[in-house]
Amino acid sequence: MSARPAPAPTLPPNDPERALAALTDLVRDDLEACNRLIVDRMQSEVALIPQLAAHIVAAGGKRLRPLLTLAAARLCGYRGTRHVALAACVEFIHTATLLHDDVVDESALRRGGPSANALFGNKPSVLVGDFLFARAFQLMVADGSLRVLEILSAAAATIAEGEVLQLVTQNDIATTEDQYLRVIEGKTAALFAAATEVGAVVADRPEADAVALRDYGMALGIAFQLVDDALDYSASEAALGKTVGDDFREGKITLPVLLAHARGDEAERAFWRRVLEDKEQSDDDLPRAQALIRRHRTVEDTVARARLYGDRALSALATFPPGQARDALEGIVEFCIARAR
């Protein structure tokens, strides 16, 4: 049996990382079991598969999505072990999408280090992503619940739809806020929602509880992505864990840009059309884009929108009795939004 990890360092009371630490501590034994299962299921006789998979799985991710599955099951009073394998399944789906996304986006960094495609190449990254998707579906089938299979397989399909929709709206400054929200609901929030919903399903809780946890996960995922999109224009590269301005260089249409374009004068709107639609960018254009976003305070307004979704997530939890699990899930809402500080 592996040695128990050292306790987490003491954090200031107002540090949002305390919320993540509290969630991790709440389900620590389950998370360790989940991590062991992830390592076991990454194995293959084809040596490149575990080598590449281990690179991204061990790259410092917070395991937020599987943590949500484990905590949701705890909130619902579940005392079995099925949630551990489903948490691993959720992490495999997430990791597979990261591998594919970095290839599509031609990203060089992931979580502050070289992306898998930068180290191993595009073809291996795509194929190992496919392998991890297959492992996820094996775990779903092994669980034996058609409802679980329905929830997680639907999430996998929705993620792909969200990524394709983002590709369609990329470089189109006429994209509406509704279209933008559909993108982030698909590519990010759908997996958050599925991760929490299955916690109620394995506990055999009433449909109302499953819906409440799905609503919590969906609202939390939207808030999480809104903050990510704000950080792409405002964070340092070290804090962001990837190259600052990636969204800008790729021509992704995010809320900070939509708001800046709507509030700008004709010269500013012409700038956004040139750099995003016509894809004519120079070295000076990212700093100018950041300046326009600061002028119109669109990062602040994007984070304020994230807080509204955070409030929705908190409201969805109100149906559950108070306790450690609910406290931890409520705390993670603030953790997701406070990353914008």
Disulfide bonds with the S-S distance in Angstrom:
none
